[in-house]
Amino acid sequence: MQGVVYEKNGVKVTAFEVDHATAKPALGYRVDYGGRSVMVSGDTPVSENLIRSRKGPTF
């Protein structure tokens, strides 16, 4: 489930697992474009996987 889910025209979207007690599996997403990135993780607590995903591609 984790890994690059979309890559085209310089846009890369990477999915990563997050801790969401009421939904399993739950995913967050990192979008990279033009040397910048944004992450969307919803209402999840901080976790090692969330921190690792923010630092760069690890999948």
N, CA, C and O atoms as CSV, one atom per row, in Angstrom:
chain,resi,resn,atom,element,x,y,z
A,1,MET,N,N,0.810,-1.194,0.000
A,1,MET,CA,C,0.000,0.000,0.000
A,1,MET,C,C,0.856,1.262,0.000
A,1,MET,O,O,0.458,2.271,-0.582
A,2,GLN,N,N,2.011,1.225,0.634
A,2,GLN,CA,C,2.868,2.395,0.657
A,2,GLN,C,C,3.655,2.480,-0.645
A,2,GLN,O,O,3.919,1.472,-1.299
A,3,GLY,N,N,4.017,3.687,-0.998
A,3,GLY,CA,C,4.856,3.886,-2.159
A,3,GLY,C,C,4.259,4.899,-3.110
A,3,GLY,O,O,3.219,5.497,-2.836
A,4,VAL,N,N,4.934,5.083,-4.230
A,4,VAL,CA,C,4.505,6.048,-5.242
A,4,VAL,C,C,3.223,5.537,-5.891
A,4,VAL,O,O,3.175,4.415,-6.397
A,5,VAL,N,N,2.182,6.376,-5.871
A,5,VAL,CA,C,0.899,5.992,-6.466
A,5,VAL,C,C,0.604,6.779,-7.740
A,5,VAL,O,O,-0.306,6.430,-8.492
A,6,TYR,N,N,1.382,7.849,-7.982
A,6,TYR,CA,C,1.188,8.648,-9.188
A,6,TYR,C,C,2.485,9.381,-9.480
A,6,TYR,O,O,3.121,9.919,-8.574
A,7,GLU,N,N,2.879,9.401,-10.756
A,7,GLU,CA,C,4.059,10.169,-11.146
A,7,GLU,C,C,3.925,10.538,-12.618
A,7,GLU,O,O,3.943,9.680,-13.501
A,8,LYS,N,N,3.788,11.848,-12.855
A,8,LYS,CA,C,3.615,12.325,-14.230
A,8,LYS,C,C,3.881,13.826,-14.271
A,8,LYS,O,O,3.481,14.559,-13.367
A,9,ASN,N,N,4.554,14.273,-15.317
A,9,ASN,CA,C,4.823,15.698,-15.542
A,9,ASN,C,C,5.456,16.388,-14.331
A,9,ASN,O,O,5.133,17.536,-14.025
A,10,GLY,N,N,6.344,15.691,-13.657
A,10,GLY,CA,C,7.040,16.280,-12.516
A,10,GLY,C,C,6.296,16.232,-11.199
A,10,GLY,O,O,6.818,16.673,-10.175
A,11,VAL,N,N,5.080,15.700,-11.210
A,11,VAL,CA,C,4.298,15.563,-9.975
A,11,VAL,C,C,4.430,14.122,-9.485
A,11,VAL,O,O,4.224,13.173,-10.242
A,12,LYS,N,N,4.774,13.978,-8.218
A,12,LYS,CA,C,4.855,12.634,-7.634
A,12,LYS,C,C,4.009,12.597,-6.369
A,12,LYS,O,O,4.139,13.460,-5.501
A,13,VAL,N,N,3.139,11.588,-6.269
A,13,VAL,CA,C,2.302,11.389,-5.089
A,13,VAL,C,C,2.701,10.055,-4.463
A,13,VAL,O,O,2.699,9.010,-5.113
A,14,THR,N,N,3.043,10.130,-3.178
A,14,THR,CA,C,3.471,8.942,-2.451
A,14,THR,C,C,2.503,8.689,-1.301
A,14,THR,O,O,2.199,9.597,-0.528
A,15,ALA,N,N,2.025,7.464,-1.191
A,15,ALA,CA,C,1.136,7.069,-0.093
A,15,ALA,C,C,1.971,6.462,1.025
A,15,ALA,O,O,2.975,5.794,0.775
A,16,PHE,N,N,1.537,6.705,2.275
A,16,PHE,CA,C,2.208,6.110,3.420
A,16,PHE,C,C,1.163,5.797,4.481
A,16,PHE,O,O,0.164,6.504,4.616
A,17,GLU,N,N,1.406,4.730,5.227
A,17,GLU,CA,C,0.455,4.311,6.262
A,17,GLU,C,C,0.503,5.265,7.449
A,17,GLU,O,O,1.573,5.725,7.848
A,18,VAL,N,N,-0.680,5.559,8.012
A,18,VAL,CA,C,-0.798,6.401,9.203
A,18,VAL,C,C,-1.633,5.658,10.241
A,18,VAL,O,O,-2.347,4.707,9.925
A,19,ASP,N,N,-1.527,6.111,11.471
A,19,ASP,CA,C,-2.270,5.505,12.572
A,19,ASP,C,C,-3.608,6.224,12.722
A,19,ASP,O,O,-3.663,7.370,13.168
A,20,HIS,N,N,-4.670,5.544,12.348
A,20,HIS,CA,C,-6.009,6.111,12.484
A,20,HIS,C,C,-6.868,5.031,13.127
A,20,HIS,O,O,-7.261,4.067,12.471
A,21,ALA,N,N,-7.152,5.196,14.391
A,21,ALA,CA,C,-7.779,4.141,15.193
A,21,ALA,C,C,-9.061,3.573,14.605
A,21,ALA,O,O,-9.321,2.379,14.757
A,22,THR,N,N,-9.860,4.380,13.946
A,22,THR,CA,C,-11.152,3.896,13.458
A,22,THR,C,C,-11.119,3.369,12.028
A,22,THR,O,O,-12.119,2.839,11.544
A,23,ALA,N,N,-9.995,3.504,11.353
A,23,ALA,CA,C,-9.912,3.033,9.968
A,23,ALA,C,C,-8.575,2.335,9.747
A,23,ALA,O,O,-7.516,2.910,9.996
A,24,LYS,N,N,-8.634,1.114,9.284
A,24,LYS,CA,C,-7.420,0.359,8.981
A,24,LYS,C,C,-7.628,-0.380,7.682
A,24,LYS,O,O,-8.642,-1.068,7.558
A,25,PRO,N,N,-6.769,-0.295,6.730
A,25,PRO,CA,C,-5.601,0.585,6.741
A,25,PRO,C,C,-5.998,2.030,6.455
A,25,PRO,O,O,-7.025,2.293,5.829
A,26,ALA,N,N,-5.182,2.944,6.915
A,26,ALA,CA,C,-5.385,4.370,6.656
A,26,ALA,C,C,-4.110,4.913,6.014
A,26,ALA,O,O,-3.003,4.509,6.367
A,27,LEU,N,N,-4.283,5.831,5.069
A,27,LEU,CA,C,-3.138,6.363,4.341
A,27,LEU,C,C,-3.061,7.876,4.416
A,27,LEU,O,O,-4.079,8.565,4.491
A,28,GLY,N,N,-1.846,8.375,4.395
A,28,GLY,CA,C,-1.566,9.788,4.201
A,28,GLY,C,C,-0.892,9.907,2.843
A,28,GLY,O,O,-0.486,8.902,2.259
A,29,TYR,N,N,-0.773,11.110,2.348
A,29,TYR,CA,C,-0.176,11.316,1.028
A,29,TYR,C,C,0.814,12.467,1.063
A,29,TYR,O,O,0.606,13.469,1.746
A,30,ARG,N,N,1.888,12.303,0.317
A,30,ARG,CA,C,2.874,13.359,0.125
A,30,ARG,C,C,2.893,13.675,-1.359
A,30,ARG,O,O,3.017,12.775,-2.190
A,31,VAL,N,N,2.769,14.965,-1.693
A,31,VAL,CA,C,2.808,15.421,-3.086
A,31,VAL,C,C,4.072,16.243,-3.263
A,31,VAL,O,O,4.288,17.225,-2.554
A,32,ASP,N,N,4.906,15.838,-4.212
A,32,ASP,CA,C,6.136,16.556,-4.527
A,32,ASP,C,C,6.042,17.143,-5.931
A,32,ASP,O,O,5.607,16.482,-6.874
A,33,TYR,N,N,6.462,18.406,-6.044
A,33,TYR,CA,C,6.474,19.074,-7.352
A,33,TYR,C,C,7.397,20.287,-7.279
A,33,TYR,O,O,7.312,21.087,-6.347
A,34,GLY,N,N,8.256,20.413,-8.243
A,34,GLY,CA,C,9.101,21.596,-8.349
A,34,GLY,C,C,9.990,21.849,-7.135
A,34,GLY,O,O,10.243,23.001,-6.783
A,35,GLY,N,N,10.464,20.790,-6.495
A,35,GLY,CA,C,11.332,20.945,-5.350
A,35,GLY,C,C,10.619,21.257,-4.045
A,35,GLY,O,O,11.263,21.534,-3.033
A,36,ARG,N,N,9.305,21.214,-4.065
A,36,ARG,CA,C,8.508,21.475,-2.854
A,36,ARG,C,C,7.594,20.289,-2.601
A,36,ARG,O,O,7.340,19.474,-3.488
A,37,SER,N,N,7.102,20.213,-1.360
A,37,SER,CA,C,6.199,19.111,-1.046
A,37,SER,C,C,5.161,19.553,-0.029
A,37,SER,O,O,5.350,20.515,0.716
A,38,VAL,N,N,4.064,18.817,-0.025
A,38,VAL,CA,C,2.991,19.014,0.948
A,38,VAL,C,C,2.506,17.622,1.346
A,38,VAL,O,O,2.476,16.701,0.530
A,39,MET,N,N,2.124,17.487,2.627
A,39,MET,CA,C,1.615,16.206,3.103
A,39,MET,C,C,0.198,16.371,3.626
A,39,MET,O,O,-0.155,17.398,4.205
A,40,VAL,N,N,-0.604,15.337,3.408
A,40,VAL,CA,C,-1.968,15.296,3.920
A,40,VAL,C,C,-2.093,13.998,4.699
A,40,VAL,O,O,-1.883,12.915,4.152
A,41,SER,N,N,-2.441,14.109,5.998
A,41,SER,CA,C,-2.540,12.888,6.794
A,41,SER,C,C,-3.833,12.797,7.595
A,41,SER,O,O,-4.041,11.810,8.302
A,42,GLY,N,N,-4.697,13.786,7.508
A,42,GLY,CA,C,-5.954,13.720,8.234
A,42,GLY,C,C,-5.758,13.863,9.730
A,42,GLY,O,O,-4.788,14.473,10.179
A,43,ASP,N,N,-6.669,13.308,10.498
A,43,ASP,CA,C,-6.622,13.456,11.959
A,43,ASP,C,C,-5.912,12.274,12.600
A,43,ASP,O,O,-6.516,11.493,13.336
A,44,THR,N,N,-4.622,12.156,12.310
A,44,THR,CA,C,-3.816,11.067,12.838
A,44,THR,C,C,-2.796,11.592,13.834
A,44,THR,O,O,-2.348,12.733,13.719
A,45,PRO,N,N,-2.422,10.769,14.817
A,45,PRO,CA,C,-1.376,11.209,15.745
A,45,PRO,C,C,-0.005,11.108,15.078
A,45,PRO,O,O,0.152,10.451,14.048
A,46,VAL,N,N,0.962,11.753,15.667
A,46,VAL,CA,C,2.328,11.674,15.168
A,46,VAL,C,C,2.827,10.241,15.314
A,46,VAL,O,O,2.608,9.596,16.339
A,47,SER,N,N,3.497,9.757,14.283
A,47,SER,CA,C,4.055,8.405,14.323
A,47,SER,C,C,5.409,8.425,13.613
A,47,SER,O,O,5.728,9.363,12.882
A,48,GLU,N,N,6.186,7.391,13.838
A,48,GLU,CA,C,7.497,7.299,13.181
A,48,GLU,C,C,7.354,7.299,11.663
A,48,GLU,O,O,8.166,7.912,10.970
A,49,ASN,N,N,6.344,6.626,11.142
A,49,ASN,CA,C,6.151,6.566,9.695
A,49,ASN,C,C,5.791,7.943,9.127
A,49,ASN,O,O,6.235,8.297,8.035
A,50,LEU,N,N,5.008,8.703,9.847
A,50,LEU,CA,C,4.651,10.060,9.425
A,50,LEU,C,C,5.907,10.934,9.376
A,50,LEU,O,O,6.117,11.664,8.408
A,51,ILE,N,N,6.730,10.861,10.404
A,51,ILE,CA,C,7.968,11.638,10.448
A,51,ILE,C,C,8.907,11.208,9.334
A,51,ILE,O,O,9.490,12.055,8.658
A,52,ARG,N,N,9.063,9.911,9.134
A,52,ARG,CA,C,9.938,9.391,8.085
A,52,ARG,C,C,9.471,9.853,6.710
A,52,ARG,O,O,10.297,10.196,5.865
A,53,SER,N,N,8.177,9.867,6.473
A,53,SER,CA,C,7.631,10.264,5.176
A,53,SER,C,C,7.846,11.748,4.902
A,53,SER,O,O,7.977,12.150,3.746
A,54,ARG,N,N,7.883,12.556,5.939
A,54,ARG,CA,C,8.070,13.995,5.746
A,54,ARG,C,C,9.493,14.313,5.347
A,54,ARG,O,O,9.736,15.335,4.705
A,55,LYS,N,N,10.439,13.464,5.710
A,55,LYS,CA,C,11.853,13.724,5.437
A,55,LYS,C,C,12.238,13.401,4.005
A,55,LYS,O,O,13.277,13.870,3.540
A,56,GLY,N,N,11.466,12.643,3.309
A,56,GLY,CA,C,11.804,12.309,1.940
A,56,GLY,C,C,11.393,10.902,1.604
A,56,GLY,O,O,10.933,10.159,2.470
A,57,PRO,N,N,11.553,10.532,0.355
A,57,PRO,CA,C,11.138,9.203,-0.076
A,57,PRO,C,C,11.919,8.110,0.650
A,57,PRO,O,O,13.149,8.136,0.678
A,58,THR,N,N,11.219,7.174,1.221
A,58,THR,CA,C,11.860,6.066,1.914
A,58,THR,C,C,11.290,4.734,1.450
A,58,THR,O,O,11.584,3.698,2.047
A,59,PHE,N,N,10.494,4.744,0.412
A,59,PHE,CA,C,9.810,3.526,-0.001
A,59,PHE,C,C,10.481,2.899,-1.193
A,59,PHE,O,O,10.033,1.859,-1.677
